[in-house]
Amino acid sequence: MSRLAEALYSIAVAVWVGGMQAIGYIAAPILFSQIADRGFAGNVAGAMFSVIAWIGIGCGAWILLFLLGRKGWRAIKAGVFWIAALMLLLVIAGQFGIQPIMAQLKADALPRQVMESALRDRFAAWHGISSIVFLIQSLLGVALLVLQERGKAR
């Protein structure tokens, strides 16, 4: 069971961080470069970001549980624990804080696209905040990948 838990830990890190990088820095830019309807491209990108957020919540929870299970309370002294915890907090803040605000702004703008409405500036500001949070998560994810082996207790 120990090897399975370690394998799931490594898979969780790879899926979470790899998924974030693939969606945020490959798929979303391609959507916006290939689809003329920016509102549609944004909706598809938003759906992908939501999926990876839920994956991140599950993977982040597993990573923290794995580290606590392996090291007990000594895990809180490990940098990898705090990186994963911060990533998890950021993804939760994005999914349950920032994204609902952006969705409400889109709904309030109907029947127009939000970027063609009076709410454009507010939406752009929240989109910027969301992008900064995602960038921080991405950088933390790279650190998590680099340091993950140190998070394992042998």
TORLUMKOL-583686 format. One record per residue (C-alpha): residue number from 0; residue in one letter; chain; x, y negated, z. Coordinates in pm, whole numbers, plus 32768, in hexadecimal, padded with zeros to 4 digits. Each point is the difference from the previous one (the first is absolute). Example, Ala and Ser with C-alpha at 12.3 -4.5 7.8 and 13.67 -1.06 7.14 Angstrom:
// residues 2
<0 'A' 'A' <84CE 81C2 830C>>
<1 'S' 'A' <8089 7EA8 7FBE>>
END
This chain:
// residues 154
<0 'M' 'A' <8000 8000 8000>>
<1 'S' 'A' <8123 7F16 8042>>
<2 'R' 'A' <8076 800F 7E98>>
<3 'L' 'A' <7E9F 7FC3 7F85>>
<4 'A' 'A' <7FE0 7ECE 80E0>>
<5 'E' 'A' <8150 7F7B 7F85>>
<6 'A' 'A' <7F9C 803F 7E97>>
<7 'L' 'A' <7EB5 7F4A 8034>>
<8 'Y' 'A' <80BD 7EE0 80A0>>
<9 'S' 'A' <80E4 7FDD 7ED1>>
<10 'I' 'A' <7EDB 8026 7F11>>
<11 'A' 'A' <7F3A 7EF6 80BF>>
<12 'V' 'A' <811F 7F09 7FE5>>
<13 'A' 'A' <8033 804B 7E8E>>
<14 'V' 'A' <7E8E 7FF0 7FA3>>
<15 'W' 'A' <7FBC 7EC2 80C4>>
<16 'V' 'A' <8132 7F3B 7F96>>
<17 'G' 'A' <800C 808D 7EA0>>
<18 'G' 'A' <7E8E 7FC2 7FCD>>
<19 'M' 'A' <801F 7E99 8076>>
<20 'Q' 'A' <8126 7FBF 7F1A>>
<21 'A' 'A' <7F5B 80A8 7ED5>>
<22 'I' 'A' <7EB7 7F48 8023>>
<23 'G' 'A' <8087 7EAF 806C>>
<24 'Y' 'A' <8127 7FE0 7F19>>
<25 'I' 'A' <7FAA 80DE 7ED6>>
<26 'A' 'A' <7E8B 8045 7FD7>>
<27 'A' 'A' <7F6E 7EAE 8065>>
<28 'P' 'A' <80EB 7F31 7F23>>
<29 'I' 'A' <7FB8 80E8 7EDB>>
<30 'L' 'A' <7E89 7FD9 8037>>
<31 'F' 'A' <801A 7E86 7FF0>>
<32 'S' 'A' <80E0 8009 7ECD>>
<33 'Q' 'A' <7F27 80F5 7F3E>>
<34 'I' 'A' <7E9A 7FA2 805E>>
<35 'A' 'A' <7F80 7EB4 7F7E>>
<36 'D' 'A' <7EE5 7FEB 80FF>>
<37 'R' 'A' <80C3 7F94 8134>>
<38 'G' 'A' <7ED2 8032 80E1>>
<39 'F' 'A' <7FE4 816B 7F94>>
<40 'A' 'A' <8177 8033 8023>>
<41 'G' 'A' <7FEE 7F6A 815C>>
<42 'N' 'A' <7EE2 80E2 8065>>
<43 'V' 'A' <80BD 8135 7F8A>>
<44 'A' 'A' <813E 7F8E 80AE>>
<45 'G' 'A' <7F38 7FB6 813C>>
<46 'A' 'A' <7F6E 8160 7FFA>>
<47 'M' 'A' <815E 8094 7FE0>>
<48 'F' 'A' <8082 7F28 811E>>
<49 'S' 'A' <7EDB 8073 80D6>>
<50 'V' 'A' <804D 816E 7FB9>>
<51 'I' 'A' <816F 7FD6 8058>>
<52 'A' 'A' <7F9A 7F45 813D>>
<53 'W' 'A' <7F31 8129 8074>>
<54 'I' 'A' <811F 80E9 7FA5>>
<55 'G' 'A' <80E6 7F1B 80C7>>
<56 'I' 'A' <7F1C 800D 812F>>
<57 'G' 'A' <8003 817B 7FF9>>
<58 'C' 'A' <8174 801E 7FB8>>
<59 'G' 'A' <805C 7EF5 80FF>>
<60 'A' 'A' <7F35 80AD 810D>>
<61 'W' 'A' <80A6 814D 7FAF>>
<62 'I' 'A' <815D 7F68 8002>>
<63 'L' 'A' <7FC8 7F64 8157>>
<64 'L' 'A' <7F66 8140 808B>>
<65 'F' 'A' <811F 80CD 7F75>>
<66 'L' 'A' <8103 7F1D 809E>>
<67 'L' 'A' <7F4B 7FFF 814E>>
<68 'G' 'A' <7FD6 817A 7FF1>>
<69 'R' 'A' <8171 8033 7FB7>>
<70 'K' 'A' <8098 7F06 80ED>>
<71 'G' 'A' <7EEE 7FB3 80F8>>
<72 'W' 'A' <800B 7E9F 8085>>
<73 'R' 'A' <816E 7FE9 7F99>>
<74 'A' 'A' <7F77 7FCA 7E9F>>
<75 'I' 'A' <7FAE 7E98 8056>>
<76 'K' 'A' <8176 7FBC 8014>>
<77 'A' 'A' <802E 8066 7E94>>
<78 'G' 'A' <8000 7EF6 7EF3>>
<79 'V' 'A' <7F4A 80EA 7F13>>
<80 'F' 'A' <7EDE 8012 80F6>>
<81 'W' 'A' <7FDC 7E84 8008>>
<82 'I' 'A' <8022 7FE1 7E88>>
<83 'A' 'A' <7EE8 80FE 7FCD>>
<84 'A' 'A' <7F2E 7F5C 8110>>
<85 'L' 'A' <8028 7EA7 7F65>>
<86 'M' 'A' <7FAC 8089 7EA6>>
<87 'L' 'A' <7EC9 80A4 8090>>
<88 'L' 'A' <7F95 7EBF 80AD>>
<89 'L' 'A' <8033 7F3A 7EBF>>
<90 'V' 'A' <7F38 80F5 7F2E>>
<91 'I' 'A' <7EE6 7FFA 8100>>
<92 'A' 'A' <8007 7E82 8005>>
<93 'G' 'A' <7FF0 7FFC 7E86>>
<94 'Q' 'A' <7EEE 8102 7FDD>>
<95 'F' 'A' <7F1F 7F87 8119>>
<96 'G' 'A' <805E 7E8F 8013>>
<97 'I' 'A' <807B 7F6D 7EBB>>
<98 'Q' 'A' <7F4B 80DA 7F03>>
<99 'P' 'A' <7EA3 7FC7 8093>>
<100 'I' 'A' <803A 7E88 7FEF>>
<101 'M' 'A' <8067 801B 7E94>>
<102 'A' 'A' <7ED4 80DF 7FB2>>
<103 'Q' 'A' <7F16 7F04 80A4>>
<104 'L' 'A' <8095 7EE4 7F36>>
<105 'K' 'A' <7FC6 80CC 7EC2>>
<106 'A' 'A' <7E99 8045 8069>>
<107 'D' 'A' <7FC2 7E93 8056>>
<108 'A' 'A' <807D 7F97 7EA8>>
<109 'L' 'A' <7F06 80D8 7F43>>
<110 'P' 'A' <7F85 7FF2 7EF1>>
<111 'R' 'A' <814E 7F63 7FA0>>
<112 'Q' 'A' <8155 809C 8026>>
<113 'V' 'A' <80A3 7F7F 813D>>
<114 'M' 'A' <811F 7F64 7F3E>>
<115 'E' 'A' <7F04 7F3A 7F32>>
<116 'S' 'A' <7F48 7F7F 8132>>
<117 'A' 'A' <8025 7EF5 8109>>
<118 'L' 'A' <808D 8112 80E3>>
<119 'R' 'A' <8131 802B 7F22>>
<120 'D' 'A' <80F4 7F4F 80EA>>
<121 'R' 'A' <7F90 80C1 8134>>
<122 'F' 'A' <8013 8149 7F44>>
<123 'A' 'A' <8159 7FA8 7F79>>
<124 'A' 'A' <8078 7FAF 8160>>
<125 'W' 'A' <7F83 814B 808B>>
<126 'H' 'A' <808D 80B8 7ED3>>
<127 'G' 'A' <8150 7F5F 804D>>
<128 'I' 'A' <7FEC 806D 816B>>
<129 'S' 'A' <7FA7 815E 7F8F>>
<130 'S' 'A' <8128 8003 7F11>>
<131 'I' 'A' <80F1 7F93 8113>>
<132 'V' 'A' <7F7B 810C 80EB>>
<133 'F' 'A' <802A 8102 7EEB>>
<134 'L' 'A' <8163 7F8A 7FB9>>
<135 'I' 'A' <805B 801E 8170>>
<136 'Q' 'A' <7F68 815D 8009>>
<137 'S' 'A' <80C5 805D 7EC8>>
<138 'L' 'A' <8149 7F8C 8094>>
<139 'L' 'A' <7FB5 80B4 8146>>
<140 'G' 'A' <7FAA 8133 7F30>>
<141 'V' 'A' <8159 7FFB 7F60>>
<142 'A' 'A' <809A 7FEA 815B>>
<143 'L' 'A' <7F25 8122 8070>>
<144 'L' 'A' <807A 80D2 7EDC>>
<145 'V' 'A' <816A 7FB2 804F>>
<146 'L' 'A' <7FDE 803D 8175>>
<147 'Q' 'A' <7F06 811F 8005>>
<148 'E' 'A' <8104 8110 803B>>
<149 'R' 'A' <806A 7F4C 813B>>
<150 'G' 'A' <7E99 8015 807C>>
<151 'K' 'A' <800E 8178 8019>>
<152 'A' 'A' <8068 80A1 8145>>
<153 'R' 'A' <80BA 8144 7FCE>>
END
